[in-house]
Amino acid sequence: MRIALCNEVVADLPFARQCALAAALGYDGIEIAPFTLDREAPHRLSAGRRAEVRRAAAEAGIPITSLHWLLVAPAGLSITSGDPAVRARTLEVIERLIGLAADLGARLLVHGSPAQRRAEGPGDAARAEEAMARAGEWAARAGLTYCLEPLARRETNWVTTVAEAAEVVRRLGVPGLRTMLDLCAAGNGEAEPAAALLERWVPTGLIAHVHLNDRNRRAPGQGADRFGPVLAALRRAGYAGDCAVEPFEYLPDGPTCAARAIGYLRGLQEESRP
């Protein structure tokens, strides 16, 4: 199991310095929010810029594990919209971001993007599922995995629990499509503790990624949630995928938040070793 840092936590730094910092702090990888690379059209990142990003990670000795926050940029995207132009543009962005992930050496994409998936009327949920099916097919062709992320009800109204996400994934039956667990979302919406969810769902093969964050939106170790049981549950379930530290509030600042989180998590891992 690798622990990656979500790069928006330290997005004030140039990307090469983000990678160097993550490696120096002891992270095993870096997860990229595409909008941090280009705030207008990250899906159209030039071949030269893609090579530069991949080279920066390689020189720091840290792999790019995954992409997330996929539909933040460009503006106006939606997987539920009935507007043909909006839908076509959104699907194009998703397909191109899968290509970006492949070019960067990542192996997984996480589809959260709550504002771009609200189901407000008839047909919205069906359009969202169709988009996930196509994303999973594109990801499979590229040798990648595309994860539908369950989000708390305060964030969105479509797929708010692991069970709902698993139902979509199973119903669609697309090889490249899986789900994941975000601990902040789980803590603010699931009936079961995160450790119990992991022990139940990891053995199904449907959980392909985990976001580590406290339900208070801060980093592991900066709230009341206990992450020892979470790491123990992952170990018992035989989880061999990636986890990524993804706080939404960076206290007291991004680099310090990143340092505190990995120190806390590595300490828990050390304590749990035989």
C-alpha positions as a printed Julia matrix, in Angstrom:
274×3 Matrix{Float64}:
   0.0    0.0     0.0
   1.38   3.38   -1.03
   0.52   6.72    0.56
   0.44   9.64   -1.87
   0.01  13.38   -1.33
  -2.71  15.23   -3.24
  -0.76  18.0    -4.91
  -3.3   20.8    -4.43
  -2.24  20.82   -0.75
   1.05  22.4    -1.85
  -0.16  23.97   -5.11
   1.45  27.31   -4.27
   4.79  25.67   -5.09
   6.01  24.93   -8.63
   5.24  21.34   -9.56
   8.88  20.22   -9.39
   9.08  21.52   -5.82
   5.79  19.81   -4.96
   7.32  16.52   -6.01
  10.59  17.16   -4.21
   8.76  18.09   -1.01
   6.46  15.06   -1.13
   9.44  12.76   -1.64
  11.46  14.42    1.13
   8.56  14.07    3.56
   8.33  10.35    2.87
   5.29  10.08    0.62
   5.24   7.19   -1.86
   3.58   9.14   -4.66
   1.73  12.25   -5.72
  -1.9   12.54   -6.83
  -2.59  15.41   -9.24
  -5.59  17.69   -9.49
  -5.41  18.62  -13.19
  -6.51  22.22  -12.62
  -3.25  22.81  -10.72
  -1.38  22.21  -13.97
  -3.62  24.43  -16.11
  -6.61  26.36  -14.77
  -8.26  26.75  -18.17
  -7.86  23.51  -20.11
  -5.78  20.84  -18.32
  -7.17  18.17  -20.64
  -5.36  19.88  -23.51
  -1.98  20.07  -21.81
   0.72  20.09  -24.48
   2.97  17.1   -25.08
   5.92  19.17  -23.92
   4.25  20.13  -20.65
   3.19  16.53  -20.03
   6.77  15.4   -20.48
   7.96  18.16  -18.14
   5.52  17.1   -15.42
   6.46  13.44  -15.71
  10.16  14.31  -15.71
   9.8   16.44  -12.57
   8.25  13.54  -10.7
  10.87  11.1   -11.97
  13.73  13.39  -10.96
  12.26  13.66   -7.46
  11.97   9.88   -7.33
   8.24   9.92   -6.75
   5.59   8.35   -9.02
   2.43  10.09  -10.17
  -0.15   7.67   -8.82
  -3.46   9.16   -9.85
  -5.61  12.15  -10.88
  -8.6   13.6    -9.04
 -10.83  16.73   -8.99
 -11.29  16.0   -12.66
 -14.03  18.41  -13.77
 -13.03  21.61  -11.96
 -11.64  23.05  -15.18
 -12.7   24.04  -17.72
 -15.81  25.64  -16.28
 -19.34  24.56  -17.11
 -18.97  20.77  -17.22
 -21.63  18.28  -16.15
 -22.2   14.53  -16.45
 -25.93  14.98  -15.78
 -26.79  17.87  -18.08
 -29.32  17.23  -20.84
 -27.71  19.93  -22.99
 -26.01  18.04  -25.87
 -23.2   20.59  -26.17
 -22.39  20.5   -22.45
 -22.5   16.73  -22.44
 -20.26  16.36  -25.49
 -17.75  18.79  -24.02
 -17.75  17.0   -20.66
 -17.2   13.59  -22.21
 -14.38  14.99  -24.31
 -12.69  16.35  -21.19
 -13.04  13.01  -19.38
 -11.6   11.07  -22.31
  -8.7   13.49  -22.67
  -7.96  13.42  -18.93
  -7.72   9.65  -19.12
  -5.15  10.17  -21.86
  -3.35  12.68  -19.65
  -3.26  10.19  -16.79
  -1.75   7.56  -19.07
   0.86  10.01  -20.39
   1.86  10.96  -16.84
   2.3    7.34  -15.79
  -0.66   7.34  -13.39
  -2.77   4.22  -13.03
  -6.03   5.6   -11.7
  -8.48   8.52  -11.87
 -10.96   9.51   -9.15
 -14.26  11.04  -10.23
 -15.62  13.25   -7.45
 -16.57  16.68   -8.87
 -19.81  17.14   -6.87
 -20.99  20.34   -8.54
 -20.74  18.7   -11.95
 -22.94  15.69  -11.13
 -26.07  16.96   -9.41
 -29.2   15.12  -10.52
 -32.01  17.67  -10.7
 -34.47  16.21  -13.18
 -35.6   13.18  -15.2
 -32.78  11.45  -17.01
 -29.98  13.09  -15.03
 -28.96   9.96  -13.11
 -29.12   7.85  -16.27
 -26.84  10.31  -18.07
 -24.4   10.19  -15.15
 -24.28   6.4   -15.32
 -23.74   6.46  -19.07
 -20.82   8.86  -18.57
 -19.3    6.5   -16.0
 -19.7    3.56  -18.36
 -17.88   5.39  -21.13
 -15.17   6.58  -18.73
 -14.63   3.03  -17.53
 -14.36   1.76  -21.09
 -11.85   4.47  -22.04
  -9.83   3.81  -18.9
  -9.74   0.06  -19.56
  -8.44   0.65  -23.07
  -5.64   2.76  -21.6
  -4.83   0.16  -18.94
  -6.14   2.42  -16.17
  -8.9    2.37  -13.55
 -11.62   5.01  -13.27
 -13.17   5.36   -9.8
 -16.62   6.7    -9.07
 -16.23   8.47   -5.73
 -19.11   8.41   -3.24
 -19.53  11.88   -1.74
 -21.45  13.16    1.26
 -25.01  14.37    0.74
 -23.96  17.89    1.67
 -21.77  17.86   -1.47
 -24.02  16.21   -4.05
 -27.18  14.13   -4.43
 -25.97  11.41   -6.81
 -24.03   8.45   -5.35
 -23.49   9.32   -1.71
 -22.51   5.95   -0.22
 -20.16   3.13   -1.11
 -23.15   0.83   -1.5
 -24.7    3.15   -4.09
 -21.42   3.43   -5.99
 -20.93  -0.34   -5.88
 -24.42  -0.85   -7.25
 -23.64   1.42  -10.21
 -20.31  -0.29  -10.87
 -21.85  -3.76  -10.72
 -24.82  -2.82  -12.86
 -22.64  -1.31  -15.59
 -20.13  -4.17  -15.53
 -17.38  -2.13  -17.23
 -13.87  -3.56  -16.69
 -12.18  -0.2   -16.03
 -14.76   1.14  -13.58
 -14.44   0.8    -9.8
 -15.26   2.82   -6.7
 -13.25   4.07   -3.72
 -13.61   5.39   -0.18
 -13.09   8.99    0.92
 -12.92   9.02    4.72
 -14.23  12.58    5.07
 -17.28  11.74    2.95
 -17.78   8.45    4.8
 -17.58  10.18    8.16
 -20.26  12.62    7.09
 -22.71  10.24    5.48
 -22.14   6.52    6.01
 -23.89   4.59    8.77
 -20.83   2.4     9.42
 -17.36   3.46   10.59
 -14.75   3.7     7.83
 -12.84   0.66    9.12
 -15.97  -1.5     8.92
 -16.71  -0.26    5.41
 -13.2   -1.15    4.28
 -13.35  -4.63    5.8
 -16.66  -5.23    4.06
 -15.93  -3.73    0.64
 -12.2   -4.21   -0.04
 -12.56  -8.02   -0.42
 -15.17  -7.47   -3.16
 -12.5   -5.98   -5.43
 -14.62  -2.87   -5.99
 -12.49  -0.51   -3.83
  -9.53   0.67   -5.89
  -8.48   3.79   -3.98
  -8.74   5.52   -0.59
  -8.64   9.2     0.35
  -7.31   9.83    3.84
  -8.89  12.85    5.52
 -10.72  13.67    8.73
 -14.47  14.28    8.72
 -13.64  17.87    9.82
 -12.05  18.34    6.33
  -8.52  18.48    7.72
  -5.63  16.07    7.38
  -5.26  12.8     9.26
  -4.21  13.57   12.81
  -5.87  17.0    12.83
  -9.28  15.96   14.07
 -11.16  13.47   16.22
 -11.11  10.58   13.73
  -8.77   7.71   14.55
  -6.78   6.38   11.61
  -5.15   3.43   13.36
  -8.29   1.28   12.88
  -8.47   2.39    9.24
  -4.9    1.32    8.45
  -5.42  -1.92   10.38
  -8.6   -2.65    8.41
  -6.79  -2.06    5.12
  -4.02  -4.42    6.21
  -6.44  -7.14    7.32
  -8.41  -6.84    4.09
  -5.25  -7.25    2.03
  -5.57  -3.86    0.35
  -2.72  -3.35   -2.12
  -3.8   -0.12   -3.79
  -2.94   3.5    -3.11
  -4.14   5.86   -0.42
  -3.87   9.62   -0.85
  -3.82  12.33    1.81
  -6.54  14.8     0.75
  -7.38  17.49    3.3
  -9.5   20.45    2.25
  -8.27  22.8     4.95
  -4.5   23.2     5.15
  -3.5   24.12    8.68
  -1.33  25.92    9.48
  -0.25  25.85    5.81
   0.07  23.33    2.99
   3.63  22.07    3.53
   3.23  21.81    7.31
  -0.11  20.07    6.92
   1.46  17.57    4.5
   4.38  16.94    6.85
   2.17  16.41    9.89
  -0.13  14.01    8.04
   2.57  11.66    6.78
   4.37  11.71   10.13
   1.16  10.72   11.89
   0.34   7.96    9.39
   3.87   6.52    9.36
   3.81   6.47   13.15
   0.6    4.46   13.12
   2.09   2.07   10.58
   5.17   1.6    12.75
   3.08   0.87   15.82
   1.08  -1.78   14.0
   4.07  -3.75   12.73
   4.71  -7.11   14.43
